[in-house]
Each structure stands twice: as structure tokens, then as C-alpha cells.
Amino acid sequence: MKHLAPLLKKKEAIVFDLDGTLMHTEPEVKLAINRALEDCDCPQLAPEARLPNMYGTIPHILESALNLVGVPLARIPEIHAAYTKHYNQQAHSNTTLYPGVRTFLEELKANHFKLGVCTNKNETAALHALKTAGVLDFFSAVTGSNTTLFSKPHPLPLTHTLTGLGVTTDQAILIGDTHVDAECAAQCGVDFVLHQGGYGAPSATEYKIAGQFMTYEGVFS
């Protein structure tokens, strides 16, 4: 399914995941991880390595990276501290919007949709990434991994985002790229649209998918 306008126009609000949905963030995360591993005298991720977890919180992402390079998980606190330093210094200079995202957001705004972000990225980092990319002003609500008590797939982050947008679950769609987003949407009773060009396996979810697309070009018009 490519042209999603008929589905979207039934709703009032569109909520986006961030990593793998709005933005290609893996190069940024991988660079900060390797710099942290270097600081801590640990083997680094190979250039061709793909991070197996780009949907969890940073401790979970680091856990998956350390498993790849054979570093004991007991070192996560030390490496996490170094990662945070490097990630902040990089200031999202290696993060990019997926092609067509800005045009899609402009089309949604022109059609009076309320827009939000619900991500497992730290809220401050999410706000900075959106601002750096020049799209923060499109969104009326941004929920990060530390905004509420739980992160996705728990339903609380999404319900918090919908409250911020002033809409009910039946008035919204969540667009995401992994099973974590699909599960979160299902637990909230929110329709889910899968971005197949992100970090999840295309269609690899047991949860109901209302629509799916690979690239943003032509999704709305």
C-alpha cells in the first residue's frame, strides 16, 4: 500500500516514531558507540555491522552492540557514560531525515492534522534531533523514553502523546518501523502504519497493520 491519504483522512492526528521512521539515525548511534568503545579499550563494531536493536532505549541498544563485539554486559554503565558524551558532542550531525519526510509533514499540516512524535530516544535528544533537522515546529507533542514512567511498547508513552495532542485513540494513527511500535499501537487501540524502509523487518509483526509503505514519496498525494 503506497497511497495512504484515504486512510489518513479518517483521522485527526498522526504520531510518528523517530529512529527508523522519520530519521536515519543508525550512523549517529553507531559512531557514538564506537567512540565509547574506543575510550573504554574495547573492540569496535565493524564498518559493515548493523545494530540489531535500533528500537529500544539506549541501554538496550548498547547491550545488543556489546553482544556483537563480545564485551561483558557488566561494562554497560561505563560505556553508556562515554556514549552519552560522544553522542551529545556529535549534535546529530550524522542524522538525516528520510527522503520525502519534510514534504509529507508539509502536506499533513496543510490538511490540518495534529502531529506528534513518540520515541524511545531520550526526550532531550529527540527534541534536539528534530530541531537540528528543521522539523520540530511541525509537532505539537514529543514524548521520549524518559517522558513517562515506561517506554514503548508500553502503551503509556503513546497515550501521553495523544493527550498532548488533544485526541482520542480512535482519532489517531501511529507510524513506526518495528514490532515495538506495532505492539504499542495495538495495546492502545490505535491504528498502525508500518514504514518498511526503517530498522524493522518488513511486515514482520504479529500485530494488525492498517497500511504500509517503503518510501515517503507519494504516500499522501
C-alpha positions in Angstrom: 0.0 0.0 0.0 1.6 3.3 -1.1 -1.2 5.9 -1.3 -2.5 6.3 2.3 -4.5 9.5 2.0 -7.9 7.7 2.3 -6.8 6.0 5.5 -5.1 9.1 7.0 -8.0 11.4 6.2 -10.3 9.4 8.5 -8.1 10.6 11.4 -7.3 13.9 13.2 -3.7 13.1 14.4 -0.6 11.3 13.1 2.0 10.2 15.6 5.5 9.2 14.4 8.2 7.1 15.8 11.6 8.8 15.3 14.5 6.4 14.7 13.9 4.4 11.5 10.7 6.3 10.8 11.3 10.0 10.4 15.1 9.8 10.6 18.0 7.6 9.6 19.9 7.6 12.9 21.9 4.4 12.9 25.1 6.1 11.7 24.9 8.6 14.5 24.3 5.9 17.2 26.9 3.6 15.8 29.6 6.3 15.6 29.0 7.3 19.3 29.1 3.6 20.3 32.4 3.0 18.6 33.9 6.2 20.1 32.7 5.0 23.5 34.1 1.5 23.0 37.5 3.1 21.9 37.5 5.2 25.1 36.9 2.1 27.2 39.6 0.0 25.4 37.0 -2.4 23.9 36.8 -3.8 20.3 34.7 -1.7 18.0 31.8 -2.5 15.7 32.9 -3.4 12.1 32.1 -0.8 9.5 29.6 -3.1 7.8 27.9 -4.2 11.1 24.2 -3.4 11.6 22.9 -2.7 15.0 20.4 -5.5 15.8 18.4 -3.3 18.1 17.5 0.2 17.0 14.1 0.3 18.6 14.9 0.0 22.3 16.2 2.5 24.8 19.9 3.3 24.8 20.9 0.7 27.4 19.1 -2.0 25.3 20.8 -0.8 22.1 24.2 -0.8 23.9 23.5 -4.3 25.2 22.9 -5.6 21.6 26.1 -3.8 20.4 28.3 -5.3 23.2 27.0 -8.7 22.4 28.2 -8.2 18.8 31.7 -7.4 19.9 31.9 -9.7 22.8 32.2 -7.2 25.6 30.7 -8.2 29.0 27.4 -6.5 29.8 28.7 -5.6 33.2 30.5 -2.7 31.4 27.3 -1.1 30.1 27.3 1.7 32.8 30.9 2.8 31.9 30.3 2.6 28.2 26.9 4.3 28.5 28.6 7.3 30.1 31.1 7.5 27.3 28.4 7.0 24.7 26.4 9.9 26.1 29.4 12.2 26.0 30.1 11.4 22.4 26.5 11.4 21.3 26.0 14.9 22.7 29.2 16.2 21.1 28.2 14.9 17.7 25.0 17.0 18.0 23.1 14.9 15.4 25.5 15.9 12.6 25.2 12.4 11.2 21.4 12.1 11.4 19.3 12.7 8.4 15.6 12.8 7.5 14.4 10.1 5.2 13.7 11.4 1.7 10.3 12.9 1.4 9.6 13.3 5.1 9.6 17.1 5.0 7.1 17.2 2.1 4.9 14.6 3.8 4.9 16.7 7.0 4.0 19.8 5.0 1.1 18.0 3.3 -0.2 16.8 6.6 0.0 20.3 8.2 -1.7 21.8 5.1 -4.6 19.3 5.7 -4.8 20.4 9.4 -3.5 17.2 11.0 -2.2 17.3 14.6 1.3 15.8 14.6 3.3 14.2 17.4 6.4 12.1 18.0 6.5 9.1 20.3 10.0 7.6 20.5 12.3 5.5 22.7 15.0 8.1 22.3 15.6 10.3 25.3 13.3 13.3 25.1 16.0 15.9 25.1 17.9 14.1 22.3 14.7 13.7 20.4 13.9 17.4 20.6 17.4 18.3 19.5 17.4 15.9 16.6 14.1 17.3 15.4 15.3 20.9 15.8 18.6 20.2 14.0 16.6 18.6 11.1 14.4 21.7 11.0 11.1 19.9 11.6 10.5 20.4 15.3 7.9 23.1 14.7 5.7 20.6 12.9 5.0 18.7 16.1 2.7 19.7 19.0 3.7 16.9 21.3 7.0 15.0 21.6 7.3 12.0 24.0 10.7 10.4 24.7 11.8 7.3 26.6 12.1 9.3 29.8 9.0 11.4 29.5 6.8 8.8 31.1 7.5 6.0 33.6 7.7 3.4 30.8 9.0 3.3 27.3 7.4 1.6 24.2 6.0 -0.9 23.8 4.2 0.0 27.0 1.1 2.0 26.0 1.7 4.9 28.3 4.1 6.9 26.0 1.5 6.8 23.2 -1.4 7.7 25.4 0.6 10.6 26.8 1.3 11.8 23.3 -2.4 11.6 22.3 -3.3 13.6 25.4 -0.8 16.2 24.4 -2.4 16.4 21.0 -5.9 16.5 22.5 -7.2 13.5 20.6 -8.6 10.0 21.4 -7.2 6.7 20.4 -9.7 6.3 17.5 -8.7 9.7 16.1 -5.0 8.8 15.6 -2.6 6.7 13.7 0.9 5.7 14.8 3.5 5.4 12.0 6.5 3.3 13.0 9.0 0.8 11.7 9.3 -2.1 14.2 7.3 -4.6 16.2 7.7 -2.3 19.2 5.7 0.4 17.6 3.1 -2.1 16.4 2.7 -3.6 19.8 2.4 -0.2 21.4 -0.3 0.9 19.0 -2.2 -2.4 19.5 -2.2 -2.0 23.2 -3.7 1.5 22.8 -6.2 0.5 20.2 -4.6 2.9 17.7 -4.3 2.1 14.0 -0.7 1.3 13.0 1.1 2.1 9.7 4.4 0.4 9.0 7.4 2.3 7.5 9.1 -0.7 5.8 12.2 1.4 5.0 13.3 1.6 8.6 15.0 -0.8 11.0 12.4 -3.5 11.4 11.9 -6.5 9.2 9.2 -5.5 6.7 5.8 -6.9 7.7 7.5 -9.0 10.4 4.9 -8.3 13.1 2.0 -10.3 14.5 0.1 -7.2 15.1 -2.5 -5.7 12.8 -1.2 -3.3 10.2 -3.6 -0.7 8.7 -1.2 0.3 6.0 2.4 0.2 5.0 4.9 1.9 2.7 8.6 1.8 1.8 9.3 5.4 0.9 7.6 8.7 1.7 7.2 9.9 -1.9 3.6 9.6 -3.0 2.3 8.4 0.4 -0.3 11.3 0.7 -0.6 12.6 -2.8 
